[in-house]
Amino acid sequence: MKNPADLDRDQLVYIVTGMMQLVYGVEHPDGSWTYAADKEWRGSDVCEAAAGLLGQFGLFPEAEGVGEPMPPTGG
């Protein structure tokens, strides 16, 4: 699994923006986004989409079972 500390700024911004869109974002037909604090969502849908978003950057465990160790910082 990649360490998030090894991602560059643009990748981190992409992930955080994606998370904001999942939780608060409303996409309009023209492709623009607005954000609403009272957007309704289901936890399972957000979790599945978040896993997909993280997976785009290799941020998922490759081993089955108890998982993989991850150092606290990149390196």
Secondary structure, DSSP 8 states (H G I E B T S, - for coil): ---GGGS-HHHHHHHHHHHHHHHHEEE-TTS-EEE-TT----HHHHHHHHHHHHHTTT-S--SSSS-----SS--
